[in-house]
Amino acid sequence: PAGEYELLISKAGIVLEKRTISIGFSFRTFSFVLHNLVDLTVKVIDREGQPIDSAIVMLRRGDEIIAS
């Protein structure tokens, strides 16, 4: 659903990056580069701190989808 969400990226239990993303009523996509991906966890969290299970996260290397 539309609204503001937090994107938490953690590795081995340590938060590497926290971003606030705003999603409108239409599909939104964004990307950024991460390095040294081992035991990576990505969570999208709503304003009440609940994980968004329906979020789609894809890891890509160039045009290749590594994980989804």
Sequence and secondary structure as in RCSB ss.txt:
>XXXX:A:sequence
PAGEYELLISKAGIVLEKRTISIGFSFRTFSFVLHNLVDLTVKVIDREGQPIDSAIVMLRRGDEIIAS
>XXXX:A:secstr
  EEEEEEEEETTEEEEEEEEEE SS         S SSEEEEEE TTS B TT    EEETTEEEE 
